[in-house]
Amino acid sequence: DMMGGPEAVLAEARKAQLAKAETVFLAVQGVAGEDARYRMSLGQVYYWLGKPDEGKALFDELLESEGRSYESLIRIASALREIGATREARSLMEEAYRATEEDNLKRNAAHIRSMTSIDLDDRIEWLKKSDQTSDAVKADLAASLAQKAVEKHDDSEAERQYREATRIYDSFPESTMSLNNGALSWFQLYAVSGDRAALQAAIKRLER
């Protein structure tokens, strides 16, 4: 049935594969039922199958079995973020932030929480709670503060912050992420400054 187009066919094929995966997981449940990795994987499959209640139940059981420790909260929050359950992920990240008194762990939780921000102000708030010695945090914060300056029609501040963001992104070892983030910041710098060198820098990074 091609009436739905290639995307619909692929979606149905993926759903069928996930259903098979669920069958396999359930078949070995008696052997691996208490294994944390098993429950994590099955929980993700349930979410992908559109069965969030079953997935959440497995994740909740896993959290309780590990005493809702910082590590388990971060691990499951990250899994939820990967499958697109942003609201649930955000809640667990905030719980992880509150669950520890260790500054480095709190800063780590804050940075992860900033990746599921509600809006720009929320992102900036959590980035400011993150590790200010981290270049990744400094680059993300500079880019976010630049966006905020754009909202306030403060082009000179936006330009200053975007130049800082591009400087930091360009200092990272070359990777898809650093090139992509750098290109975005260079494009945004061009938009607020009109500097054609910034446009060329953005294009160069996209090409790489």
Sine and cosine of phi, psi and omega as CSV:
sin_phi,cos_phi,sin_psi,cos_psi,sin_omega,cos_omega
0.00,0.00,0.96,-0.29,-0.04,-1.00
-0.98,-0.22,0.15,0.99,-0.09,-1.00
-0.88,0.47,-0.50,0.87,-0.01,-1.00
-1.00,0.10,-0.07,1.00,0.00,-1.00
1.00,0.06,0.14,-0.99,-0.04,-1.00
-0.85,0.53,-0.62,0.78,-0.03,-1.00
-0.90,0.44,-0.65,0.76,0.01,-1.00
-0.91,0.41,-0.62,0.78,0.02,-1.00
-0.90,0.43,-0.70,0.72,0.01,-1.00
-0.90,0.44,-0.64,0.77,0.00,-1.00
-0.89,0.45,-0.66,0.75,0.02,-1.00
-0.92,0.40,-0.63,0.77,0.01,-1.00
-0.90,0.43,-0.67,0.75,0.01,-1.00
-0.90,0.43,-0.66,0.75,0.01,-1.00
-0.89,0.46,-0.64,0.77,0.01,-1.00
-0.91,0.42,-0.65,0.76,0.03,-1.00
-0.90,0.43,-0.66,0.75,0.01,-1.00
-0.92,0.40,-0.61,0.79,0.04,-1.00
-0.89,0.45,-0.63,0.78,0.07,-1.00
-0.91,0.42,-0.64,0.77,0.02,-1.00
-0.89,0.46,-0.65,0.76,0.03,-1.00
-0.88,0.48,-0.68,0.73,-0.01,-1.00
-0.88,0.48,-0.68,0.74,0.01,-1.00
-0.91,0.42,-0.72,0.70,0.01,-1.00
-0.86,0.51,-0.70,0.72,-0.02,-1.00
-0.93,0.38,-0.52,0.85,0.00,-1.00
-0.92,0.40,-0.51,0.86,-0.03,-1.00
-0.98,-0.21,0.21,0.98,-0.08,-1.00
-0.86,0.51,-0.60,0.80,-0.03,-1.00
-0.91,0.42,-0.45,0.89,-0.01,-1.00
-1.00,0.00,-0.68,0.73,-0.15,-0.99
-0.93,-0.37,0.19,0.98,-0.12,-0.99
-0.82,0.57,-0.51,0.86,-0.03,-1.00
-0.99,-0.12,-0.04,1.00,-0.02,-1.00
-0.96,0.27,0.77,-0.64,-0.08,-1.00
-0.89,0.46,-0.67,0.75,-0.02,-1.00
-0.91,0.42,-0.60,0.80,0.04,-1.00
-0.88,0.48,-0.75,0.66,-0.04,-1.00
-0.93,0.38,-0.58,0.82,0.06,-1.00
-0.88,0.48,-0.74,0.67,-0.05,-1.00
-0.91,0.41,-0.70,0.71,0.01,-1.00
-0.90,0.43,-0.63,0.78,0.04,-1.00
-0.87,0.50,-0.68,0.74,0.03,-1.00
-0.90,0.43,-0.66,0.75,0.02,-1.00
-0.87,0.50,-0.66,0.75,0.02,-1.00
-0.87,0.49,-0.69,0.72,0.03,-1.00
-0.88,0.48,-0.70,0.71,-0.01,-1.00
-0.90,0.43,-0.49,0.87,0.02,-1.00
-0.99,0.15,-0.02,1.00,-0.04,-1.00
0.98,0.18,0.47,0.88,0.05,-1.00
-0.88,-0.48,0.90,0.43,-0.09,-1.00
-0.89,0.45,-0.50,0.87,-0.01,-1.00
-0.90,0.44,-0.69,0.72,0.03,-1.00
-0.92,0.40,-0.65,0.76,0.02,-1.00
-0.90,0.43,-0.71,0.71,0.00,-1.00
-0.89,0.46,-0.64,0.77,0.00,-1.00
-0.87,0.49,-0.67,0.74,0.03,-1.00
-0.91,0.42,-0.69,0.72,0.00,-1.00
-0.90,0.43,-0.64,0.77,0.02,-1.00
-0.90,0.44,-0.66,0.75,0.03,-1.00
-0.88,0.47,-0.67,0.74,0.00,-1.00
-0.90,0.43,-0.68,0.73,0.03,-1.00
-0.87,0.49,-0.71,0.70,-0.02,-1.00
-0.91,0.41,-0.62,0.78,-0.02,-1.00
-0.92,0.39,-0.39,0.92,0.01,-1.00
-0.96,-0.28,0.28,0.96,0.08,-1.00
0.92,0.40,0.43,0.90,-0.03,-1.00
0.74,0.68,0.72,0.69,-0.01,-1.00
-0.93,0.37,0.32,-0.95,0.04,-1.00
-0.82,0.58,-0.73,0.69,-0.06,-1.00
-0.89,0.46,-0.68,0.73,-0.02,-1.00
-0.94,0.35,-0.60,0.80,0.03,-1.00
-0.89,0.45,-0.71,0.70,0.01,-1.00
-0.91,0.42,-0.68,0.73,-0.04,-1.00
-0.89,0.46,-0.72,0.70,-0.04,-1.00
-0.97,0.26,-0.59,0.81,0.07,-1.00
-0.87,0.49,-0.66,0.75,0.01,-1.00
-0.91,0.41,-0.63,0.77,0.04,-1.00
-0.90,0.43,-0.66,0.75,0.01,-1.00
-0.90,0.43,-0.62,0.78,0.03,-1.00
-0.90,0.45,-0.65,0.76,-0.02,-1.00
-0.90,0.43,-0.53,0.85,-0.03,-1.00
-1.00,-0.07,0.09,1.00,0.09,-1.00
1.00,0.02,0.15,0.99,0.04,-1.00
-1.00,0.04,0.93,0.36,-0.18,-0.98
-0.90,0.43,-0.68,0.74,-0.05,-1.00
-0.88,0.47,-0.72,0.70,0.01,-1.00
-0.91,0.42,-0.64,0.77,0.02,-1.00
-0.88,0.47,-0.70,0.71,-0.01,-1.00
-0.86,0.51,-0.69,0.73,-0.02,-1.00
-0.89,0.46,-0.68,0.73,-0.01,-1.00
-0.94,0.34,-0.57,0.82,0.05,-1.00
-0.90,0.44,-0.64,0.77,0.04,-1.00
-0.92,0.38,-0.60,0.80,0.05,-1.00
-0.91,0.42,-0.64,0.77,0.04,-1.00
-0.89,0.45,-0.63,0.78,0.02,-1.00
-0.87,0.49,-0.65,0.76,-0.01,-1.00
-0.98,0.19,-0.33,0.94,-0.15,-0.99
-0.98,0.18,-0.19,0.98,-0.06,-1.00
-0.79,-0.61,0.48,-0.88,0.08,-1.00
-0.97,-0.25,-0.06,1.00,0.00,-1.00
-0.98,0.21,0.85,-0.53,-0.11,-0.99
-0.85,0.53,-0.67,0.74,-0.04,-1.00
-0.92,0.40,-0.58,0.81,0.03,-1.00
-0.95,0.32,-0.63,0.77,0.04,-1.00
-0.88,0.47,-0.68,0.73,-0.01,-1.00
-0.91,0.41,-0.61,0.79,0.04,-1.00
-0.90,0.44,-0.71,0.71,0.02,-1.00
-0.89,0.46,-0.62,0.78,0.00,-1.00
-0.90,0.44,-0.66,0.75,0.00,-1.00
-0.91,0.41,-0.68,0.73,0.04,-1.00
-0.90,0.44,-0.64,0.77,0.03,-1.00
-0.88,0.47,-0.56,0.83,0.00,-1.00
-0.89,0.45,-0.38,0.93,-0.02,-1.00
-0.98,0.21,-0.15,0.99,0.04,-1.00
-0.87,-0.50,0.60,0.80,-0.13,-0.99
-0.90,0.45,0.50,-0.86,0.05,-1.00
-0.97,0.24,-0.67,0.74,0.03,-1.00
-0.42,-0.91,-0.08,-1.00,-0.07,-1.00
-0.90,0.44,-0.68,0.73,0.01,-1.00
-0.88,0.48,-0.65,0.76,0.02,-1.00
-0.90,0.44,-0.66,0.75,0.02,-1.00
-0.89,0.46,-0.71,0.71,0.00,-1.00
-0.89,0.45,-0.67,0.75,0.01,-1.00
-0.85,0.53,-0.71,0.71,-0.04,-1.00
-0.97,0.23,-0.51,0.86,0.08,-1.00
-0.91,0.41,-0.57,0.82,0.02,-1.00
-0.94,0.35,-0.36,0.93,0.07,-1.00
-1.00,0.05,-0.13,0.99,-0.05,-1.00
-1.00,0.09,0.00,-1.00,-0.06,-1.00
-0.94,0.33,0.95,-0.31,-0.07,-1.00
-0.97,0.24,-0.07,1.00,0.10,-0.99
-1.00,-0.04,-0.14,0.99,-0.02,-1.00
-0.99,0.14,0.80,-0.60,0.03,-1.00
-0.89,0.46,-0.58,0.81,0.01,-1.00
-0.88,0.47,-0.69,0.72,0.03,-1.00
-0.91,0.41,-0.71,0.71,-0.03,-1.00
-0.88,0.47,-0.64,0.77,0.01,-1.00
-0.92,0.39,-0.72,0.69,0.01,-1.00
-0.89,0.46,-0.64,0.77,-0.02,-1.00
-0.93,0.37,-0.68,0.74,0.02,-1.00
-0.87,0.49,-0.69,0.72,0.01,-1.00
-0.90,0.44,-0.63,0.78,0.00,-1.00
-0.94,0.35,-0.66,0.75,0.04,-1.00
-0.91,0.41,-0.54,0.84,0.07,-1.00
-0.90,0.43,-0.69,0.72,0.04,-1.00
-0.87,0.49,-0.63,0.77,0.02,-1.00
-0.90,0.43,-0.64,0.77,0.04,-1.00
-0.90,0.44,-0.62,0.79,0.06,-1.00
-0.87,0.50,-0.68,0.73,0.03,-1.00
-0.86,0.51,-0.55,0.84,-0.02,-1.00
-1.00,0.00,0.10,0.99,0.00,-1.00
0.87,0.50,0.54,0.84,0.05,-1.00
-0.97,-0.23,0.99,0.15,-0.10,-0.99
-0.91,0.41,-0.55,0.83,-0.03,-1.00
-0.92,0.40,-0.65,0.76,0.05,-1.00
-0.94,0.34,-0.63,0.78,0.04,-1.00
-0.88,0.48,-0.69,0.73,0.02,-1.00
-0.89,0.46,-0.69,0.73,0.00,-1.00
-0.87,0.49,-0.71,0.70,-0.03,-1.00
-0.94,0.34,-0.62,0.78,0.03,-1.00
-0.92,0.40,-0.59,0.80,0.04,-1.00
-0.91,0.42,-0.60,0.80,0.05,-1.00
-0.92,0.40,-0.68,0.73,0.00,-1.00
-0.88,0.47,-0.71,0.70,-0.01,-1.00
-0.90,0.43,-0.61,0.79,0.02,-1.00
-0.87,0.50,-0.69,0.72,-0.04,-1.00
-0.95,0.31,-0.72,0.69,0.00,-1.00
-0.86,0.51,-0.61,0.79,-0.01,-1.00
-0.95,0.32,-0.28,0.96,0.01,-1.00
-0.99,0.11,-0.23,0.97,-0.03,-1.00
-0.96,0.27,0.45,-0.89,0.17,-0.99
-0.83,0.55,0.64,-0.77,-0.09,-1.00
-0.90,0.44,0.79,-0.61,0.05,-1.00
-0.44,-0.90,0.19,-0.98,0.05,-1.00
-0.83,0.55,-0.67,0.74,-0.04,-1.00
-0.92,0.39,-0.74,0.68,-0.05,-1.00
-0.91,0.41,-0.62,0.78,0.03,-1.00
-0.92,0.38,-0.65,0.76,0.00,-1.00
-0.91,0.41,-0.76,0.65,-0.01,-1.00
-0.90,0.43,-0.63,0.77,0.04,-1.00
-0.90,0.45,-0.70,0.71,0.01,-1.00
-0.86,0.50,-0.69,0.72,0.01,-1.00
-0.87,0.50,-0.70,0.71,-0.01,-1.00
-0.92,0.40,-0.62,0.79,0.05,-1.00
-0.91,0.41,-0.65,0.76,0.06,-1.00
-0.88,0.48,-0.69,0.72,-0.02,-1.00
-0.93,0.38,-0.58,0.82,0.08,-1.00
-0.89,0.47,-0.68,0.73,0.05,-1.00
-0.87,0.49,-0.64,0.77,-0.05,-1.00
-0.89,0.45,-0.58,0.81,-0.05,-1.00
-1.00,-0.05,-0.32,0.95,-0.08,-1.00
-0.93,-0.38,-0.42,0.91,-0.08,-1.00
0.96,0.28,0.18,0.98,-0.02,-1.00
-0.97,0.26,0.94,-0.35,-0.06,-1.00
-0.92,0.39,-0.40,0.92,0.08,-1.00
-0.90,0.44,-0.56,0.83,0.05,-1.00
-0.92,0.40,-0.63,0.77,0.04,-1.00
-0.89,0.45,-0.70,0.72,0.02,-1.00
-0.90,0.44,-0.62,0.79,0.03,-1.00
-0.90,0.45,-0.65,0.76,0.02,-1.00
-0.89,0.45,-0.73,0.68,-0.01,-1.00
-0.89,0.46,-0.67,0.75,0.01,-1.00
-0.86,0.51,-0.67,0.74,-0.03,-1.00
-0.95,0.33,-0.59,0.81,0.07,-1.00
-0.91,0.42,-0.64,0.77,0.02,-1.00
-0.90,0.44,-0.62,0.78,0.01,-1.00
-0.93,0.37,0.00,0.00,0.00,0.00
